[in-house]
């Protein structure tokens, strides 16, 4: 069973690395829309990593944290879209 837990942690580490790579697009992104999508990708990768860590350590409390973080990520996307449309931007 130790190999399975290590595999889950390795996959979670890979998702964290993917989130760090998306940080490059947040910094460089030619348009604001690219930056918003990159932030959403980072949030999604973080949620997946937290869920994998929860499974690896057999701690269901981490799943609650992942769900709350996913909800905040979704609300951030909606709020930015509303703000952008109200100020003349088109998504």
ABEGO torsion letter per residue (X at the ends): XAAAAAAAAAAAAAAAAAAAAAAAAAAABABAAAAAAAAAAAAAAAAAAAAAAAAAAGBAAAAAAAAAAAAAAAAAAAAAAAAAAAAGBBX
